[in-house]
Amino acid sequence: MGKSIIETNSINQDSASPITHGKNNINQLLDVDQLASFMNVPKSKIYSMTRQNGEGSIPRYKIGRYVRFDIVEIIAWLKEKRKNGGG
């Protein structure tokens, strides 16, 4: 049986840079701790933002009971919030 992406690629948990699998770039998914550290906010703020729904809410993926964030989508979301004057 072939190796999975995770086994094939060593994912650096301290880095938000994309990993590469063959010719494809795969954006690393961050957990709540990693995103809080990246944004320099408490984890409770991240959890609070995930309870908001609708347009303008933080982009996230629910994987079972876990929440994950694509760093590229988060950066674009932050830039859009800044452009629109959102806080």
Stockholm file with secondary structure:
# STOCKHOLM 1.0

chainA/1-87         MGKSIIETNSINQDSASPITHGKNNINQLLDVDQLASFMNVPKSKIYSMTRQNGEGSIPRYKIGRYVRFDIVEIIAWLKEKRKNGGG
#=GR chainA/1-87 SS CCCCHHHHSCCCTTCCSCEEETTEEECCEECHHHHHHHHTSCHHHHHHHHTCCSTTSCCCEEETTEEEEEHHHHHHHHHHHHHTTCC
#=GC SS_cons        CCCCHHHHSCCCTTCCSCEEETTEEECCEECHHHHHHHHTSCHHHHHHHHTCCSTTSCCCEEETTEEEEEHHHHHHHHHHHHHTTCC
//
